[in-house]
Amino acid sequence: MQLDLNLLVALDALLEEGSVTAAANRLHVSPPAMSRTLGRIRKATGDQILVRVGRTMTPTPRAITLRKSVHDLVQEAYRLLAPDTEVDPTSLTRTFTLKWHDALAAAAGPALLESTQAEAPGVRLRFLAEASNDIHDPRRGDIDLEAGASTPSTPELRHEIVGHDRLILAMRPEHPLATGEMTLSDYVGAEHVTVSRRGRLRDAIDDALEALGQPRHVVAATPTNASALQFVSHQDLLAAVPEYVSRPHLNALGLHTRRLPLAMPDIPVHLVWHRRYDNDPAHAWLREHARRALRRACGSSRS
């Protein structure tokens, strides 16, 4: 039996993407060429592998059982054939795409760009805003690094906690609660603005307050920390924001900060990437620079 081991690479892409078009994009071939390859895979395995259900492709039971073995075989082949060399940043020419929380991009992005440019002038960084519809997804290979507070829910995504932040209250200096003692009743009696890219008018603070029987009055929701702090700078509003990564905006607007009058857990900062980049020397180099920048932004003593 003659085997075309290139079919394993195509099968791995098809099983991970669940789409002929997406697999074709990942392997830089045309969709018709990938369709023909799928036909060859079906002939070799004696199984349909992917079948159309409505407008989507669904893996067959055989495909589901093959998925992990095929992926492990392909990754092992890459490891065996990849040159065992370290990246040379001075000759590296690559554009990395990063989807970071807006506060993290503002606090750590400039330092990351400065450090990468110092070593690799041919590298460019492309920061994308977080989107509520998740147009860009590291599982599809169009994101190199994500950074935010959420833990990824899929096993193909690697992640590590590179630091922690904590919530504080931001207000303008003229706010009635900017000076003197502030009780929990004072806090819930004020007007609040939340930060939510989906426009939610409640967050974890509301859950904690309602458990105490002390609901607060939220008058607005804004998509980013920066926009929330702009609201706070013009009106007598309170916004709970991460202390360390919000510092650039807090300082620029001359806002006053105070501790929250209730206990809230620290905020973890996760660095996330797809496992396909585990053995990519250039990506490992970028990850190390990102770790340093994020740890500095979060305060080294809390990393």
N, C-alpha and C positions, 0 to 999 in steps of 0.2 A: 504494500500500500504506500503510495507516494503522498507525503504530507506537505502542505504549504503552511509553514508556521506563521506567515503573515496573517493568515486567517484568525489566529488567536488574538492578535492585536486588534483586528477589526471587531471580533466577537466581544472582546473586553469593552471596547468603546460603545458598541450597540447595547450591551447589557447594562452599562452604567448610565447611558444617556436615555435609553428607552425610545429612541427616535432615530430614523435613518438620516434625517437632515442634520440633527445635532451631532451625531457620530461622524458624519462627513465633515462638518465644520471643524470638529476636534482633530481629525486626522488630515485636514487640509486636502480633501478630495471632493469631487462633485457628488451631489446626491445620486445621480444615475449610476456612477461608479460604485458607490456604497450599496445601492440596491442590487447591483450585479454580484457584489461580494457576499451580500446576505444570501443570495440564491446559491452561491457556492457553499456557504456554511450549511445551509439547509440540506444540500445534497450530501455533504460530507458527514453530517450528524444524523441524517434521516429524521430530522425534527424541524418544525416550522420556526422555532426559536422566538420570533416575535410575530404576533397576529394582530390584525387591526380590529379594534373594538370601538365603533363610532369613529371619532376623529383622532384617537390615540392608539398607540401600539402597546400591547400587553405581552409580557414574557410568558412562555409556556412553562409548565411544571419542570420539564427537563432543563430549560434555560435557568430557572431559579436555582436548581441544584448545581448547575455548572458555574454560576456567577463567581463565587469565591475562589474556586480552584483555578478558573481561567485568569482571574485578576492576579492571583499569587504567582502563577506561571509567568505571566507577562512582566510583572515587577521583578521577578527573579532573573529573567532574561535581560532586562535593562541593567540590573546590578552587575551581572556577569560581563556584559559588553561595554558598560560605561567606563571611560578612562578614569583611573584613580588619581586624579589631579585636583588641586585646589584652584579656585578662581583667581584670575589676575585682575583686580579691579581697575587698574590703569588702562587695560585694553578692553574692558567690558562695555559693550554698547547694547543697551536694553531699556525698554520702558516698562516700569512696574505700575500696576493699577492697584490702588488701595481704596477700600471702602471703610472709612472710619467715622465714628460718631463725631458730630461737628465740633464739640468741645475738645475732643482728643486731637482732631486735626489742627485746631487753632493753637492748642497748648504744646503739642509735640511735633507737629508737622514741620515748622521752620527749622527746628534743631535736626530733624531727620534729613531734611534736604541739605542743610549745611554739611553734615557729617558725610553723607554719601557723595556729595559733589567734591569734597576735599580728597576723597580716595578714588572716585570713579567719575570723572567729568563727562563720560559718555552715557551715564545713566540719567534717565528722566523719571520723575514721579508724577503719576496721574491720580489725583485724589477725586473720588466720587462722593456725592452726598448720599446719605442713607435714604432709601426710598421705601414708601409704604407698600408698594406692589412688588418689591424685590426683583426688579428687572435684571440686575446684575447679581450673579450667584457664584460663589467660589467653587461649587460643585461642577459648574460648566466650564471652568477654566478661565473665565474672563475676569476674575479677581485674584490677585496675588496674595493680598493680606487684608483681613478684616480686623478691626479693633473696636470693642464696645463692651457693654456690661453683660450681654447675653451669652449663655453657654450654648454652643451648637448642639443640635439634637440628632445629627446624623453621624454614623461611625466613620465615614470617609473623611471627615473634617478633623484635623488635629487642632488642639488648642492648649494654651498655657496661660496661667494668671501671671501677669508681669507687674502688677501693682494693685493698690487699693486707693479709693478716694472716700470722702464722707460728705454727707449733705450738710449745707449751712443755709442760713436765710440771707437773702440779699434784699436790700431796700435802699431808697434814696436817703441821704442824711436828714432831710426834713420830715421823714416819716415819724408819726407820733410814737412808734415803738423803737425808734433808733437809740433812745437813751432810757435809762432807768430800768427797773426790774420788769421782766416780761413773763407773765404766767401763761399757763396753757390756755386759760380762758381768754386772755388778751390775744393770743395767737389765733385761736379759732374765730374770734370776733372780728378779725381783720379781713380784708379782701385779698384773694390769692390768684395767681396765674400759674398754670401748669405747663410743663414742657412735654409735648407729645407729637411725634411726626404724623400720627394718625388723628390728631385733633381731640384726644380724649380729655374730658374735663375732670378726671380723677386719676389717682395713681396710688402707689403703695402707702403714702402718707394718709390718704383718706381711709384706707382699710384699717390702719393702726388707730386713727382717731375714732372711727365708728365703733371699734372694739371697746373703746373707752367711753362711748356715749357722748362724744364731743365732735360732731360733724363741723367742717369748716365751709366757708362760702367762697367757691371758686367762680370767678367772673370771666375768665378767658383761658384759652389754651393756645399755645404757640408751638411751631414745629421745631425750634432750636433753642438752645440756651441763650445764644446771642440775641434772638428776637425777644425772648422773655425778659432779659435784662434791659432791653431798650424800653419795654413797657414800664418796668419798675423804675427806670430813671425819670419818667415823666409823670407818674401818678403814685398815689399812696397805696402801692400794692406790695405783696410779699411773694418772692419766688424761692423755692428750695432748689439749689443747684449744687453740683459737685464742687467742693472747695478748691482743690488744687488745679484741676484742668480749666476751671472758670476764671482763674486769677487774671489772665490777660484782659478779659472783658470787664471784670470787676474794677481793675485798676484804671482802665481807659475811661470808664464812665464815672469814676469817683464814687462808687457805691459803698454803702455801709454794710457790714456783715455781722451776724450774730449767730449763736448756736441755736439749734432747734430745741424747743422746750419739751421734746419727747425723744425717746431713744429709737434710733433707726439703725439698721445694720450697715456696715461699710459696703461700698460699691466695688466689686471686683472689676479689674480691667483685663479682658481676655484678648489675646492675640490668636487669630484663627487663620488656618491655611488648609488647602487640600493636600491629602497624603501623597498625591502624585509629585509634589515638590519636595518630599522628604530628602531625597538624595541629589537635589539640584544644588550644586555649589554656589551659584549666583544667588539663588533664593535663600540659602542658608546665610549668606553674607548679608543680605537685606534684612533677614529676621533679626540678626544680632544688632544691627544698627537701630532697628525699630524697638527692640527691647530696651536699649539704653535710653533712647529718646522718651519712651513712655514712662520708664522708671523715674527719670529726672522730672518729668511733668507731674507725676503722682507723689513725688517726695521720696527720696531714697530711703528714708528711715521707715517708710511704710510699704516698701516693695517686697 
